[in-house]
Amino acid sequence: MSEYQYYEFQAIDRPLSRTDRQTLRDLSTRARITATSFTNSYEWGDFKGDPAELMERWFDLHLYLANWGSRRLMIRLPTRLVDRRLIDAFLGNVDCATVRDGGETLILDIERDEMEFEDWDDGSGWLAALAPLRADILAGDLRLFYLLWLTAVETDVLAADEPEPMPGIGPINAALEACAEFFGIDHDLVQAASERSAAEPPRASTSPEVQKILAALTVREKTEILTRLFDGDAHVAAELRAKVRDRMAIETGASPTGARTVGDLRARAHAIGLAREQAAAEKHAAEQKRRAEEAEKIRRARLVAIARQGDGVWNDVETEIERRNAAGYGKAADLLFDLKTIAGERGTIEDFRRRLGAIRERHARKERFLERLAGLE
């Protein structure tokens, strides 16, 4: 296969109508199209549509993968539910991510090229693993943007004294892990960032702070929320949580800036890398030792079995030599090496040498066999 491309789109907030699906079908006769998704792969040729246009018109998520090292993820977000200034603060020095303003929506576009991966990947399953990132962002979790900020740390475009944009990203969840793996973000940097927790406000409605803020909403605000909920607005809960978070941030004076610097993160990532390499070396050494001990047990068992056969083993040596092929010569030579070891342990090495000399004389014309006896003297 000379090339491979995988495209997947997902609609979350609004399912595709029959007309929408027909329009998409005109772009690809082979694609799998449902009311919430569009999926296709190409081994030859290219997708006729523009993923950016499809995102603006129909979809909330898009994933692209090519076997030459290109990977892309797009996430569409309602503008009113995210703070564009905060996002821009994270992404100011990030080359692999941009945010496009579509009026009522923002589209986060993440793309990395010329990436190298050892294993073949057909792309399926990745969007399902990454999809929770969108819901996390709408719930006020900005750790994805910190993860993207780490790509700037990775490429040395940030000064060593630059502070991290939030206290950390721990404990890292499965979607963030999948994102770091999908885009090949340095594992040691991600682990260093994960060692400190991101500050999160209480989410449960039973929290006294949350109940206090909800009770303070005006009658008009509550009526608007209930009306939108009745009409089926998919973002009512997310928008309400955003209001609560903003109010709590004002009351607590929370700051997005952490204490660690880029230099601190790089140093910690380096230490993590060294520890990982040491652990791998120790594991490898332990495995080598285990294999050597197992091989020695097998060797000792073989020597005991050979020793019990007595002179019959010498007859086996002659039988293998008379086969006059490489396999027979190899087996005969192996038996002779084992017999030498046994003779050395029993103090009968001179007898072994005498019998070996007789074998050499009887088979002096078998040069290929004699070559295998190097080291027996």
C-alpha positions in Angstrom: 0.0 0.0 0.0 1.6 3.2 -1.2 -0.7 5.6 0.7 -3.5 5.5 3.1 -5.9 8.3 4.4 -8.6 8.0 7.0 -11.4 10.6 7.5 -14.0 10.6 10.3 -16.6 13.2 11.2 -19.1 13.2 14.1 -22.2 15.4 14.7 -23.1 15.8 18.4 -25.3 18.8 18.9 -27.5 18.3 15.8 -28.1 15.1 13.8 -27.8 15.1 10.1 -31.0 15.4 8.1 -31.8 13.3 5.1 -30.9 16.2 2.8 -27.6 16.6 4.7 -26.8 13.0 4.2 -27.5 13.1 0.5 -25.3 16.1 0.1 -22.5 14.2 1.8 -23.2 11.2 -0.3 -22.4 13.3 -3.4 -18.9 13.8 -1.9 -18.3 10.0 -1.6 -20.1 7.0 -2.8 -18.1 4.7 -0.5 -18.4 6.5 2.8 -20.3 5.1 5.7 -22.8 7.9 6.5 -25.3 7.9 9.4 -27.4 10.5 11.1 -24.4 11.4 13.3 -21.2 10.4 11.4 -19.3 10.3 8.2 -16.4 7.8 7.8 -14.2 6.9 4.9 -10.7 5.8 4.0 -8.7 6.1 0.8 -5.8 3.9 -0.4 -5.7 5.7 -3.7 -7.0 9.2 -4.5 -8.2 11.9 -2.1 -11.4 13.1 -0.4 -13.3 15.5 -2.6 -14.7 17.6 0.3 -13.0 20.3 2.4 -13.0 19.1 6.1 -13.0 22.7 7.3 -16.2 23.5 5.4 -17.8 20.3 6.6 -17.0 21.2 10.2 -18.5 24.7 9.8 -21.7 23.3 8.2 -22.4 20.0 9.9 -20.0 18.4 12.3 -18.6 18.9 15.8 -15.6 16.6 15.6 -13.2 15.6 12.8 -10.3 13.2 12.8 -7.8 12.7 9.9 -4.9 10.3 9.7 -2.5 9.5 6.9 0.2 6.8 6.8 2.9 9.3 5.8 2.7 10.9 9.3 -0.1 13.5 9.1 -2.7 13.7 11.9 -5.5 16.2 12.5 -8.3 16.8 15.0 -10.9 19.5 14.8 -13.4 20.4 17.5 -16.3 22.8 17.0 -17.4 24.7 20.1 -20.3 27.1 20.8 -18.7 30.5 21.1 -20.8 31.6 24.1 -19.6 28.6 26.2 -15.8 29.1 25.9 -13.5 32.0 26.8 -11.6 32.8 23.7 -9.1 34.9 25.6 -8.1 32.0 27.8 -7.7 29.7 24.8 -5.5 32.2 23.0 -3.4 32.6 26.1 -2.6 28.9 26.0 -2.0 28.7 22.2 0.0 31.9 21.6 3.2 30.0 20.9 1.7 26.8 19.7 2.3 26.1 16.0 0.2 23.0 15.7 -3.1 24.5 16.8 -5.3 27.3 15.6 -8.8 28.6 16.5 -11.1 29.9 13.7 -14.0 32.2 14.5 -17.2 31.1 12.9 -19.6 33.6 14.6 -21.7 31.4 16.8 -19.0 28.7 16.9 -15.2 28.4 17.3 -13.3 25.6 15.6 -10.1 24.3 17.3 -7.9 22.8 14.6 -4.9 20.7 15.7 -2.6 19.3 13.1 0.9 17.7 13.2 2.8 16.4 10.1 5.8 14.1 9.4 5.2 12.1 12.6 6.8 8.7 12.9 5.0 5.7 14.4 6.3 2.1 14.6 2.9 0.4 14.3 0.4 0.5 11.4 -2.7 2.4 12.3 -5.9 2.4 10.2 -7.4 5.3 12.2 -10.5 3.6 13.5 -11.2 4.0 17.2 -9.3 7.2 17.6 -12.2 9.7 17.4 -14.2 7.7 19.9 -11.2 7.9 22.3 -10.8 11.7 21.7 -14.5 12.7 21.6 -14.7 13.3 25.4 -12.3 16.2 25.0 -15.1 18.4 23.6 -17.4 17.7 26.5 -14.5 18.4 28.9 -13.9 21.8 27.3 -17.5 22.7 27.6 -17.4 21.7 31.2 -14.6 24.1 31.8 -11.7 21.7 31.7 -8.9 23.5 29.8 -6.2 20.8 30.2 -6.3 20.0 26.5 -4.9 23.4 25.8 -2.2 22.9 28.4 -1.4 19.6 26.6 -1.1 21.6 23.3 1.1 24.2 25.1 3.5 21.3 25.9 4.2 21.0 22.2 5.8 24.5 22.3 7.8 23.3 25.3 8.8 20.3 23.3 10.1 22.3 20.4 12.1 24.8 22.6 10.2 27.9 21.4 9.5 29.0 25.0 12.0 30.6 27.4 13.1 28.5 30.4 11.6 31.0 32.8 8.1 31.0 31.1 5.5 29.9 33.7 3.1 27.0 33.0 -0.4 28.3 32.1 -2.2 26.4 34.8 -1.0 24.4 37.9 -0.9 21.1 36.1 -3.1 18.5 34.3 -3.2 15.7 36.8 -4.8 13.3 37.3 -4.8 12.8 33.5 -7.8 11.1 32.0 -8.1 8.6 29.2 -9.0 11.3 26.5 -6.0 13.4 27.3 -3.8 10.3 27.2 -5.2 9.4 23.9 -4.6 12.9 22.6 -0.9 12.9 23.7 -0.5 9.5 22.0 -2.3 10.5 18.8 -0.2 13.6 18.3 3.0 12.1 19.6 3.5 14.6 22.5 6.6 13.8 24.6 5.5 11.2 27.1 7.9 12.4 29.8 6.7 16.0 29.5 3.1 14.8 29.8 4.0 12.8 32.9 5.8 15.8 34.4 2.8 18.0 33.8 0.5 15.4 35.3 2.4 15.2 38.6 0.4 18.3 39.8 -3.4 18.6 39.7 -5.4 21.1 37.8 -7.6 23.2 40.1 -11.3 22.3 39.6 -14.3 24.0 41.2 -17.0 21.8 42.7 -19.3 20.4 40.1 -22.0 18.7 42.3 -25.2 20.6 42.7 -25.2 19.6 46.4 -22.1 21.8 46.9 -23.1 24.7 49.2 -21.2 27.2 47.0 -23.0 26.0 43.9 -26.4 26.1 45.6 -25.7 29.6 46.8 -24.9 30.8 43.3 -27.9 29.1 41.8 -30.2 30.6 44.4 -28.9 34.1 43.6 -30.0 33.8 39.9 -32.8 36.2 39.1 -36.3 35.0 38.2 -35.7 36.1 34.6 -32.5 34.1 34.4 -34.2 31.0 35.8 -37.1 31.4 33.5 -34.8 31.7 30.5 -32.9 28.6 31.5 -36.1 26.6 31.9 -37.5 27.8 28.6 -34.3 26.8 26.7 -34.3 23.4 28.5 -37.9 22.8 27.5 -37.0 23.7 23.9 -34.3 21.1 23.9 -31.2 23.3 23.9 -28.3 20.9 24.2 -26.0 23.5 25.9 -28.2 24.7 28.7 -26.4 22.7 31.4 -22.9 23.5 30.1 -23.7 27.2 29.9 -25.1 27.2 33.5 -22.0 25.4 34.8 -19.9 28.0 33.0 -21.7 30.8 34.8 -21.2 29.1 38.1 -17.5 28.5 37.4 -17.0 32.2 36.5 -18.8 33.4 39.6 -16.7 31.0 41.8 -13.5 32.1 40.1 -14.3 35.7 40.9 -15.2 34.9 44.5 -12.1 32.8 45.2 -9.7 34.9 43.2 -8.4 31.8 41.3 -5.4 32.3 39.1 -4.6 30.1 36.0 -0.9 30.5 36.5 1.1 27.8 38.2 4.4 27.9 40.0 6.5 25.7 37.7 8.4 27.1 34.7 9.3 25.6 31.3 12.8 24.9 32.7 11.3 23.0 35.7 9.1 20.9 33.4 12.0 20.1 31.0 14.3 19.1 34.0 11.6 16.9 35.5 10.8 15.3 32.1 14.6 14.6 31.7 14.7 13.0 35.2 11.6 10.9 34.3 13.2 9.8 31.1 16.4 8.7 32.9 14.4 6.8 35.5 12.3 5.1 32.8 15.5 4.1 30.9 17.1 2.7 34.0 13.9 0.8 34.9 13.9 -0.7 31.4 17.6 -1.6 31.6 17.0 -3.3 35.0 14.0 -5.2 33.6 16.1 -6.3 30.6 19.0 -7.4 32.8 16.6 -9.3 35.0 15.0 -11.0 32.0 18.5 -11.9 30.6 19.4 -13.4 34.0 16.2 -15.4 34.1 16.7 -16.7 30.6 20.4 -17.6 31.4 19.3 -19.4 34.6 16.6 -21.3 32.7 19.1 -22.2 29.9 21.6 -23.4 32.5 18.9 -25.6 34.1 18.1 -27.1 30.7 21.8 -27.6 30.0 22.4 -29.4 33.3 19.4 -31.6 32.8 20.7 -32.5 29.3 24.2 -33.3 30.7 22.8 -35.5 33.4 20.7 -37.4 30.8 23.8 -37.9 28.5 26.0 -39.0 31.4 23.5 -41.7 32.2 23.7 -43.2 28.7 27.4 -44.1 29.2 29.2 -45.3 26.1 25.9 -45.4 24.2 26.4 -41.6 23.6 29.5 -42.3 21.6 27.5 -44.6 19.4 25.0 -41.8 18.9 27.8 -39.5 17.8 28.9 -42.0 15.1 25.3 -42.5 13.9 24.9 -38.7 13.4 28.3 -38.4 11.6 27.3 -41.1 9.2 24.2 -39.1 8.1 26.7 -37.0 6.1 24.7 -33.8 6.3 24.8 -30.5 8.1 22.1 -31.5 10.6 23.9 -34.7 11.5 27.3 -33.0 11.8 25.8 -30.4 14.1 24.2 -32.9 16.4 27.4 -34.9 16.6 29.4 -31.9 17.4 26.9 -30.8 20.1 27.1 -34.2 21.8 30.9 -34.1 21.7 30.9 -30.6 23.4 28.6 -32.0 26.1 30.8 -35.1 26.5 33.9 -32.8 27.0 32.0 -30.8 29.7 31.1 -34.1 31.5 34.7 -35.4 31.2 36.0 -32.1 32.7 33.7 -32.4 35.6 34.6 -36.1 36.2 38.3 -35.8 35.7 38.3 -38.0 32.6 39.4 -35.5 30.1 42.3 -37.5 28.8 40.0 -40.4 28.0 37.8 -38.0 26.1 40.7 -36.6 24.1 41.8 -40.1 23.2 38.3 -41.1 21.9 37.9 -37.7 20.1 41.3 -38.3 18.4 40.1 -41.7 17.2 36.9 -40.0 15.7 39.0 -37.4 13.9 41.1 -40.2 12.3 38.1 -42.2 11.2 36.4 -39.2 9.6 39.5 -37.3 8.5 38.0 -36.8 5.0 34.8 -35.2 6.3 36.1 -31.6 6.4 32.7 -30.0 7.0 32.3 -32.1 10.1 35.8 -31.4 11.4 35.3 -27.7 11.0 32.5 -28.0 13.6 35.0 -29.4 16.2 37.0 -26.2 16.5 37.4 -25.5 20.3 37.2 -29.0 21.4 40.9 -29.4 21.9 
